[in-house]
Amino acid sequence: MWTYVSLGNALYGLKDVAKARAVFEQALKIDPTNYEAKLMLEKLAK
């Protein structure tokens, strides 16, 4: 699971928000309790 969150963070760092959001959403499909993925999606929503 950490691989999706790490990839999402890397994409976010590269300012590729659309791909980062998709990766964090995929992480939540796999593990709906993933706190970091939820947190980053909330951050992207702002």
PDB file of N, CA, C and O in Angstrom:
ATOM      1  N   MET A   1       0.809  -1.186   0.000  1.00  0.00           N
ATOM      2  CA  MET A   1       0.000   0.000   0.000  1.00  0.00           C
ATOM      3  C   MET A   1       0.860   1.261   0.000  1.00  0.00           C
ATOM      4  O   MET A   1       0.510   2.259  -0.631  1.00  0.00           O
ATOM      5  N   TRP A   2       1.948   1.214   0.685  1.00  0.00           N
ATOM      6  CA  TRP A   2       2.809   2.409   0.778  1.00  0.00           C
ATOM      7  C   TRP A   2       3.310   2.828  -0.598  1.00  0.00           C
ATOM      8  O   TRP A   2       3.670   3.988  -0.798  1.00  0.00           O
ATOM      9  N   THR A   3       3.336   1.896  -1.548  1.00  0.00           N
ATOM     10  CA  THR A   3       3.821   2.262  -2.883  1.00  0.00           C
ATOM     11  C   THR A   3       2.880   3.258  -3.566  1.00  0.00           C
ATOM     12  O   THR A   3       3.334   4.183  -4.240  1.00  0.00           O
ATOM     13  N   TYR A   4       1.570   3.068  -3.391  1.00  0.00           N
ATOM     14  CA  TYR A   4       0.620   4.010  -3.987  1.00  0.00           C
ATOM     15  C   TYR A   4       0.751   5.392  -3.353  1.00  0.00           C
ATOM     16  O   TYR A   4       0.740   6.408  -4.047  1.00  0.00           O
ATOM     17  N   VAL A   5       0.872   5.415  -2.039  1.00  0.00           N
ATOM     18  CA  VAL A   5       0.989   6.697  -1.343  1.00  0.00           C
ATOM     19  C   VAL A   5       2.307   7.378  -1.727  1.00  0.00           C
ATOM     20  O   VAL A   5       2.338   8.592  -1.927  1.00  0.00           O
ATOM     21  N   SER A   6       3.372   6.622  -1.829  1.00  0.00           N
ATOM     22  CA  SER A   6       4.659   7.198  -2.236  1.00  0.00           C
ATOM     23  C   SER A   6       4.591   7.739  -3.659  1.00  0.00           C
ATOM     24  O   SER A   6       5.098   8.825  -3.936  1.00  0.00           O
ATOM     25  N   LEU A   7       3.970   6.991  -4.555  1.00  0.00           N
ATOM     26  CA  LEU A   7       3.820   7.460  -5.929  1.00  0.00           C
ATOM     27  C   LEU A   7       2.953   8.721  -5.974  1.00  0.00           C
ATOM     28  O   LEU A   7       3.278   9.677  -6.678  1.00  0.00           O
ATOM     29  N   GLY A   8       1.869   8.717  -5.235  1.00  0.00           N
ATOM     30  CA  GLY A   8       1.008   9.895  -5.179  1.00  0.00           C
ATOM     31  C   GLY A   8       1.739  11.111  -4.659  1.00  0.00           C
ATOM     32  O   GLY A   8       1.579  12.212  -5.186  1.00  0.00           O
ATOM     33  N   ASN A   9       2.546  10.917  -3.622  1.00  0.00           N
ATOM     34  CA  ASN A   9       3.329  12.029  -3.074  1.00  0.00           C
ATOM     35  C   ASN A   9       4.351  12.540  -4.088  1.00  0.00           C
ATOM     36  O   ASN A   9       4.567  13.747  -4.199  1.00  0.00           O
ATOM     37  N   ALA A  10       4.972  11.636  -4.818  1.00  0.00           N
ATOM     38  CA  ALA A  10       5.943  12.044  -5.832  1.00  0.00           C
ATOM     39  C   ALA A  10       5.252  12.848  -6.936  1.00  0.00           C
ATOM     40  O   ALA A  10       5.763  13.880  -7.369  1.00  0.00           O
ATOM     41  N   LEU A  11       4.099  12.375  -7.387  1.00  0.00           N
ATOM     42  CA  LEU A  11       3.359  13.090  -8.422  1.00  0.00           C
ATOM     43  C   LEU A  11       2.893  14.457  -7.925  1.00  0.00           C
ATOM     44  O   LEU A  11       2.913  15.440  -8.665  1.00  0.00           O
ATOM     45  N   TYR A  12       2.483  14.502  -6.685  1.00  0.00           N
ATOM     46  CA  TYR A  12       2.076  15.776  -6.085  1.00  0.00           C
ATOM     47  C   TYR A  12       3.261  16.749  -6.052  1.00  0.00           C
ATOM     48  O   TYR A  12       3.115  17.936  -6.342  1.00  0.00           O
ATOM     49  N   GLY A  13       4.417  16.230  -5.698  1.00  0.00           N
ATOM     50  CA  GLY A  13       5.629  17.045  -5.670  1.00  0.00           C
ATOM     51  C   GLY A  13       6.006  17.566  -7.045  1.00  0.00           C
ATOM     52  O   GLY A  13       6.597  18.638  -7.174  1.00  0.00           O
ATOM     53  N   LEU A  14       5.664  16.803  -8.066  1.00  0.00           N
ATOM     54  CA  LEU A  14       5.923  17.220  -9.452  1.00  0.00           C
ATOM     55  C   LEU A  14       4.800  18.098 -10.011  1.00  0.00           C
ATOM     56  O   LEU A  14       4.822  18.472 -11.184  1.00  0.00           O
ATOM     57  N   LYS A  15       3.827  18.420  -9.170  1.00  0.00           N
ATOM     58  CA  LYS A  15       2.683  19.269  -9.537  1.00  0.00           C
ATOM     59  C   LYS A  15       1.747  18.598 -10.545  1.00  0.00           C
ATOM     60  O   LYS A  15       1.020  19.279 -11.268  1.00  0.00           O
ATOM     61  N   ASP A  16       1.766  17.272 -10.591  1.00  0.00           N
ATOM     62  CA  ASP A  16       0.847  16.528 -11.454  1.00  0.00           C
ATOM     63  C   ASP A  16      -0.346  16.099 -10.600  1.00  0.00           C
ATOM     64  O   ASP A  16      -0.478  14.941 -10.205  1.00  0.00           O
ATOM     65  N   VAL A  17      -1.204  17.078 -10.333  1.00  0.00           N
ATOM     66  CA  VAL A  17      -2.302  16.893  -9.388  1.00  0.00           C
ATOM     67  C   VAL A  17      -3.305  15.843  -9.856  1.00  0.00           C
ATOM     68  O   VAL A  17      -3.788  15.049  -9.048  1.00  0.00           O
ATOM     69  N   ALA A  18      -3.617  15.830 -11.124  1.00  0.00           N
ATOM     70  CA  ALA A  18      -4.606  14.878 -11.642  1.00  0.00           C
ATOM     71  C   ALA A  18      -4.151  13.430 -11.441  1.00  0.00           C
ATOM     72  O   ALA A  18      -4.925  12.584 -10.993  1.00  0.00           O
ATOM     73  N   LYS A  19      -2.907  13.161 -11.772  1.00  0.00           N
ATOM     74  CA  LYS A  19      -2.392  11.792 -11.590  1.00  0.00           C
ATOM     75  C   LYS A  19      -2.248  11.450 -10.113  1.00  0.00           C
ATOM     76  O   LYS A  19      -2.529  10.322  -9.709  1.00  0.00           O
ATOM     77  N   ALA A  20      -1.814  12.411  -9.308  1.00  0.00           N
ATOM     78  CA  ALA A  20      -1.688  12.182  -7.867  1.00  0.00           C
ATOM     79  C   ALA A  20      -3.048  11.818  -7.278  1.00  0.00           C
ATOM     80  O   ALA A  20      -3.161  10.866  -6.505  1.00  0.00           O
ATOM     81  N   ARG A  21      -4.079  12.581  -7.647  1.00  0.00           N
ATOM     82  CA  ARG A  21      -5.427  12.306  -7.147  1.00  0.00           C
ATOM     83  C   ARG A  21      -5.868  10.892  -7.539  1.00  0.00           C
ATOM     84  O   ARG A  21      -6.430  10.169  -6.715  1.00  0.00           O
ATOM     85  N   ALA A  22      -5.620  10.498  -8.778  1.00  0.00           N
ATOM     86  CA  ALA A  22      -6.011   9.163  -9.245  1.00  0.00           C
ATOM     87  C   ALA A  22      -5.308   8.067  -8.452  1.00  0.00           C
ATOM     88  O   ALA A  22      -5.915   7.050  -8.119  1.00  0.00           O
ATOM     89  N   VAL A  23      -4.041   8.274  -8.154  1.00  0.00           N
ATOM     90  CA  VAL A  23      -3.279   7.273  -7.393  1.00  0.00           C
ATOM     91  C   VAL A  23      -3.787   7.182  -5.957  1.00  0.00           C
ATOM     92  O   VAL A  23      -3.926   6.083  -5.420  1.00  0.00           O
ATOM     93  N   PHE A  24      -4.063   8.320  -5.332  1.00  0.00           N
ATOM     94  CA  PHE A  24      -4.589   8.291  -3.962  1.00  0.00           C
ATOM     95  C   PHE A  24      -5.979   7.646  -3.923  1.00  0.00           C
ATOM     96  O   PHE A  24      -6.306   6.933  -2.975  1.00  0.00           O
ATOM     97  N   GLU A  25      -6.790   7.894  -4.945  1.00  0.00           N
ATOM     98  CA  GLU A  25      -8.102   7.247  -5.023  1.00  0.00           C
ATOM     99  C   GLU A  25      -7.957   5.742  -5.174  1.00  0.00           C
ATOM    100  O   GLU A  25      -8.716   4.982  -4.572  1.00  0.00           O
ATOM    101  N   GLN A  26      -6.995   5.305  -5.966  1.00  0.00           N
ATOM    102  CA  GLN A  26      -6.739   3.867  -6.127  1.00  0.00           C
ATOM    103  C   GLN A  26      -6.287   3.257  -4.799  1.00  0.00           C
ATOM    104  O   GLN A  26      -6.689   2.147  -4.447  1.00  0.00           O
ATOM    105  N   ALA A  27      -5.458   3.985  -4.075  1.00  0.00           N
ATOM    106  CA  ALA A  27      -5.006   3.506  -2.767  1.00  0.00           C
ATOM    107  C   ALA A  27      -6.192   3.289  -1.837  1.00  0.00           C
ATOM    108  O   ALA A  27      -6.221   2.315  -1.085  1.00  0.00           O
ATOM    109  N   LEU A  28      -7.172   4.192  -1.882  1.00  0.00           N
ATOM    110  CA  LEU A  28      -8.349   4.046  -1.024  1.00  0.00           C
ATOM    111  C   LEU A  28      -9.272   2.926  -1.478  1.00  0.00           C
ATOM    112  O   LEU A  28      -9.988   2.349  -0.659  1.00  0.00           O
ATOM    113  N   LYS A  29      -9.267   2.611  -2.764  1.00  0.00           N
ATOM    114  CA  LYS A  29     -10.048   1.464  -3.237  1.00  0.00           C
ATOM    115  C   LYS A  29      -9.477   0.173  -2.660  1.00  0.00           C
ATOM    116  O   LYS A  29     -10.214  -0.745  -2.302  1.00  0.00           O
ATOM    117  N   ILE A  30      -8.157   0.122  -2.579  1.00  0.00           N
ATOM    118  CA  ILE A  30      -7.492  -1.063  -2.052  1.00  0.00           C
ATOM    119  C   ILE A  30      -7.621  -1.136  -0.532  1.00  0.00           C
ATOM    120  O   ILE A  30      -7.886  -2.197   0.034  1.00  0.00           O
ATOM    121  N   ASP A  31      -7.428   0.018   0.118  1.00  0.00           N
ATOM    122  CA  ASP A  31      -7.505   0.082   1.577  1.00  0.00           C
ATOM    123  C   ASP A  31      -8.258   1.342   1.986  1.00  0.00           C
ATOM    124  O   ASP A  31      -7.656   2.408   2.116  1.00  0.00           O
ATOM    125  N   PRO A  32      -9.568   1.230   2.189  1.00  0.00           N
ATOM    126  CA  PRO A  32     -10.373   2.402   2.523  1.00  0.00           C
ATOM    127  C   PRO A  32      -9.994   3.073   3.844  1.00  0.00           C
ATOM    128  O   PRO A  32     -10.454   4.180   4.122  1.00  0.00           O
ATOM    129  N   THR A  33      -9.175   2.429   4.651  1.00  0.00           N
ATOM    130  CA  THR A  33      -8.777   3.010   5.934  1.00  0.00           C
ATOM    131  C   THR A  33      -7.437   3.730   5.862  1.00  0.00           C
ATOM    132  O   THR A  33      -6.931   4.187   6.887  1.00  0.00           O
ATOM    133  N   ASN A  34      -6.857   3.839   4.683  1.00  0.00           N
ATOM    134  CA  ASN A  34      -5.539   4.465   4.546  1.00  0.00           C
ATOM    135  C   ASN A  34      -5.616   5.956   4.866  1.00  0.00           C
ATOM    136  O   ASN A  34      -6.137   6.752   4.085  1.00  0.00           O
ATOM    137  N   TYR A  35      -5.090   6.307   6.023  1.00  0.00           N
ATOM    138  CA  TYR A  35      -5.187   7.677   6.525  1.00  0.00           C
ATOM    139  C   TYR A  35      -4.432   8.671   5.647  1.00  0.00           C
ATOM    140  O   TYR A  35      -4.944   9.752   5.355  1.00  0.00           O
ATOM    141  N   GLU A  36      -3.233   8.320   5.230  1.00  0.00           N
ATOM    142  CA  GLU A  36      -2.418   9.262   4.452  1.00  0.00           C
ATOM    143  C   GLU A  36      -3.051   9.561   3.092  1.00  0.00           C
ATOM    144  O   GLU A  36      -3.023  10.702   2.632  1.00  0.00           O
ATOM    145  N   ALA A  37      -3.613   8.548   2.455  1.00  0.00           N
ATOM    146  CA  ALA A  37      -4.281   8.771   1.168  1.00  0.00           C
ATOM    147  C   ALA A  37      -5.494   9.686   1.355  1.00  0.00           C
ATOM    148  O   ALA A  37      -5.731  10.576   0.538  1.00  0.00           O
ATOM    149  N   LYS A  38      -6.262   9.469   2.426  1.00  0.00           N
ATOM    150  CA  LYS A  38      -7.410  10.332   2.715  1.00  0.00           C
ATOM    151  C   LYS A  38      -6.959  11.760   2.966  1.00  0.00           C
ATOM    152  O   LYS A  38      -7.563  12.709   2.466  1.00  0.00           O
ATOM    153  N   LEU A  39      -5.909  11.904   3.731  1.00  0.00           N
ATOM    154  CA  LEU A  39      -5.383  13.217   4.065  1.00  0.00           C
ATOM    155  C   LEU A  39      -4.939  13.964   2.809  1.00  0.00           C
ATOM    156  O   LEU A  39      -5.229  15.151   2.657  1.00  0.00           O
ATOM    157  N   MET A  40      -4.244  13.282   1.920  1.00  0.00           N
ATOM    158  CA  MET A  40      -3.758  13.935   0.702  1.00  0.00           C
ATOM    159  C   MET A  40      -4.913  14.292  -0.236  1.00  0.00           C
ATOM    160  O   MET A  40      -4.867  15.332  -0.893  1.00  0.00           O
ATOM    161  N   LEU A  41      -5.939  13.456  -0.308  1.00  0.00           N
ATOM    162  CA  LEU A  41      -7.100  13.795  -1.139  1.00  0.00           C
ATOM    163  C   LEU A  41      -7.801  15.030  -0.594  1.00  0.00           C
ATOM    164  O   LEU A  41      -8.272  15.872  -1.359  1.00  0.00           O
ATOM    165  N   GLU A  42      -7.870  15.136   0.723  1.00  0.00           N
ATOM    166  CA  GLU A  42      -8.457  16.341   1.329  1.00  0.00           C
ATOM    167  C   GLU A  42      -7.612  17.564   0.983  1.00  0.00           C
ATOM    168  O   GLU A  42      -8.150  18.631   0.687  1.00  0.00           O
ATOM    169  N   LYS A  43      -6.310  17.410   1.020  1.00  0.00           N
ATOM    170  CA  LYS A  43      -5.409  18.510   0.689  1.00  0.00           C
ATOM    171  C   LYS A  43      -5.578  18.920  -0.781  1.00  0.00           C
ATOM    172  O   LYS A  43      -5.564  20.110  -1.096  1.00  0.00           O
ATOM    173  N   LEU A  44      -5.733  17.954  -1.665  1.00  0.00           N
ATOM    174  CA  LEU A  44      -5.908  18.241  -3.085  1.00  0.00           C
ATOM    175  C   LEU A  44      -7.246  18.885  -3.384  1.00  0.00           C
ATOM    176  O   LEU A  44      -7.396  19.582  -4.387  1.00  0.00           O
ATOM    177  N   ALA A  45      -8.216  18.654  -2.519  1.00  0.00           N
ATOM    178  CA  ALA A  45      -9.545  19.207  -2.728  1.00  0.00           C
ATOM    179  C   ALA A  45      -9.607  20.712  -2.419  1.00  0.00           C
ATOM    180  O   ALA A  45     -10.554  21.392  -2.815  1.00  0.00           O
ATOM    181  N   LYS A  46      -8.609  21.215  -1.723  1.00  0.00           N
ATOM    182  CA  LYS A  46      -8.604  22.640  -1.338  1.00  0.00           C
ATOM    183  C   LYS A  46      -8.143  23.526  -2.450  1.00  0.00           C
ATOM    184  O   LYS A  46      -8.083  24.744  -2.285  1.00  0.00           O
TER     185      LYS A  46
END
